[in-house]
Amino acid sequence: MVFVAGHFGEWLQGTVGPDRRVALVTLACPVAGVQAEVTGSGALAIEQNADLVDDARCRRFLSALGLVERGHVRLRADLLPGGGAGMSTAALVALARAAGAAEDRIAEACLAVEGATDPLMLARPDGVLWAPRDARPLREVPLPPEAEIVGGFWGPPCRTDPQDLAFPHMDDLVAAWAEGPQLAEAARLASLSAERTTALRGPQDDPTPAIARRLGASGHARAHTGSARALIFAPGEAPAEAETTLTEAGLTHVRRFRTGGRA
């Protein structure tokens, strides 16, 4: 069984450069992802606990990897796809590895079937400025500082539309991130990115910023095309009532985890 971790929204997402290319710095989530197993050599059959990949997409993906379209594929996701937690990409990367694909073909194959993909095939997905519509890093960036995240999902799933380019410009945020900010500044940049996207795309009734202020979080982050929302704290400083507060505000699948770190 192969496990590939997802993410939980993004530290930053928007457009960069004169061509306004969509780019992001992902917020890695090591505790939730997708497990995959491929067994047997019979006709292709898919067993999954969520709507991760249908038969046609699975066949296209295996073909793009240069693999035989056969075997029993078993996928188990920790979270629902469409929430901005990378379950769709994690499923494909886990499937590719379980099927024995060459690592250097995975990103391109993911792009071929998704149209926009997360950097979950990388060893440190949060160490690059990633172009999801091109499935490639635009440049390396400093790793995020270590943080404690308490987050959940606000609203229904919303799958990424590869043709959707309606994101705010963020060259200034990327320039500041390139300086390797400590947690307070990294959380401020994440909050700015989230607020710009919410102002442009909604929803306007998102309770996350107010909860972040009430609980004394360093900042907040969001999935810029999904429903994941995150409160950012220094390690060990998230209050015990954080999960309850988010749940009472209507967020679902609330969890706490550590991310980042530059050691």
N, C-alpha and C positions, 0 to 999 in steps of 0.2 A: 504494500500500500504506500503510495506517494502522497505527501502533504505539501501543499503550497499555501502560504499565508496570504491573506488579502490586505486591504488597507481600510482606512476609516475616514473617507473624504480626503481633503488635500490641505496642506499648509498654505499653498498658493495655487491659484489657477486663473488664467486670463489669457490675453493675447500679448505677444512680444514682437519687437522689431517692426520695421517699416511695412512688412507684408502681413502684419497682424496674425502671426501663426499661433494657434492655440497651444499652450504649454502649461505644465503643472509641476509642482513638487509634492509628491504623495506623502500622506501621513500613514506610515506603516503600522499594521496591526498584527502582531505575531501570534495572537491567541485565537484568531478566527480565520478560517480558510476553507479549502476543499481537499478532500482525500479522493484519490483515484486508484483504480486497480483494473488491469486488463488481463484477462485469462482466456485460455483456450484458443482454438484456431477455426472455430465454426463461423457461421454467418454472424454478421455484426448485430449485437443486441445491447441495448442501453438500459441500465437500471440506475435510477437517480431519485433523490428525495426532494428535488426542486426542479423547476423548469430551467435547467442550465444549458443544455444543448440537445437539439432534436436530431433525428436520424440523418436528415439531409446535411445539416451543418457539420455533424460528426464526420460524415463521409468526405465532405469538402476539406475539412481540417486535416484528416489523416492523409488524404491525397496530396495536399499542399506540403505535408511533411515528408512525402515520398514513402509512406508506409502502406501496408496492405490494409484494406478496409474490412477487417474481420476481427472476431473475438468478442468476449463478453466484457463490456465496459461498465464499471461500477463507480458512481460518483456520489459523494456525500458532502454536502455544503453545510457549514455552521450557521449561515445567514441566508436570507432570501436574496436572489438576484434583483437588480434594479434599485438597490438602496444606496449605491455609491460606496460599497465596501469591496468591490472588485471580485465578487463571486464568479461572474462570467469568465473573466480573464483567468482567475485562479483555476477554474475548472479546466480550461483549455491547456494551461501550462502543466497542470498535474496529469492530465490525460496524455499529453505529449511525452512527458518523462516516463510515465508508467508504460507507454508503448515503445519506449526505447528510441525516441527521436534525437537527432543531433541538436545540441543546444543552440547552435548558430542559425537554426532554421525556425526556431519557435516564435520569435517576435513577428517575423514576416508572415508566418502561417496564421497567427492570431489576428493580425491586421486583415488578412484576406477574408476571414469569416466574420469579423466583428466590425470592421470599418473604423474603429477607434478602440485603442487597447491600453491597459495600464502596464506599468513597468515591473510587473510581478515576476517576470522571468529573470530579473537581475539579482545579483547577490545582495546588493544594497539598493533597493528601489528608491529610497528616499535620498540618495546621494547624487541625483541627476535632475537637471531641468529637462523634462520629458515632453516630447511632441506626440500626443496620443493618436493623432490622425496620420502620423508617419511611422509610428512604432519605433522611434529611435531617440536617443538622448541628444539634445542640442548642445549640452555642455555638462561637465561635472560641476556640482555645487557643494558647499560644505554640508556635512551631515547635520541634521537637526540636533539641538541639545536634548539631553534626556528629559523626558516629561512624563507625568502621570495623566492619563486621559480617562475621563468618565463621559460616556456618550451613549446615544441611542438613535432611534429613527423617528423623524417628525414627518408625518404624512405617509401617503401610499408610495409604493415603489415607482420609480420613474427611470426607465432604461435610457441610456445615452443614445442620442441621435447623431450619427457621424457627420451629418450635414449641418448640424447646429453650430454656428460660429458666433453666436451672440454672447460674448464674454467681454468684460471690461479690460482695458489696456492695463498692463502691470509692469512695464519696464522699470518703474521706480521701485517696486517691491522686490523684483529680482535683483536689482543693483544692491539694495540693502541686505538681502539674504546672502549675497555673494561675500559679504563682509564676515560671515560666520557669527551671527548674532547669538548672544546668550538668551536664556529662556524668556526673560521679560520682553525683550525686543522681538524675538521670534514669535511669541504669542501676540504681540501688537500687530505684527505684519500679517499673521494669519487672520486676526480679527478684521483688519482692513480689507483683506482679500474677500473674506466672507461677506462683509457689509456691502462692498461694491457689487458683488454678484446678487445679493438679496435685493439691493436697490434696483438693479436692472431686470432681474428675472423673478423676484419674489421667492417664497411667499412673504407677504408683509406682516403676517401675524405670528411669525416665528418667535417663540419665547426664549430661545437659547441665549441671545445677548443679555437679556434682563436676568436670567438665572445665573449666568457667569458673573455678573456684577454682584448679585445678592450673595453668592457663595464665596466671593473673593478669589475667583479664578484669575489666572494671569491673562487669559484671553479665551477665545473660542474659535472653532473651525467648523467647516461644513463640507459636505459633498456638493460640489458646484453643479452637478447634474443629477443628484440623487437626494435621498432623504436623510442620510447620516448627519448627525450633529455631534460635536465634541466640545467638552469643557477642558481647558488646558491648565494643569497645575504643576508646580514644582513637585518632584518625587516625594511622596509621603505627606503631602499637604492637602490632598483632596479630603474634604470633610466626610465624616461617616454618613451624613444624611444626603450626600450628593445623588446617589442612585434613587432614593425615595423621592427627592425633589423633582428629578427629571420624569420619573414615572407619573407622579401626580400632575405634572404639566402636560401629560399626554404622549410622551415619548415611549417607544416600545423597544424590546430587546436591549435593555440598558445593561452596560458592562463597564468594567474598569480594567485598564491595562497600562503597561509601561511601553514607551516607544522612544526612538532616538538614542542618542548617546554617541560620543566621539572617541571613546577609548580604543 
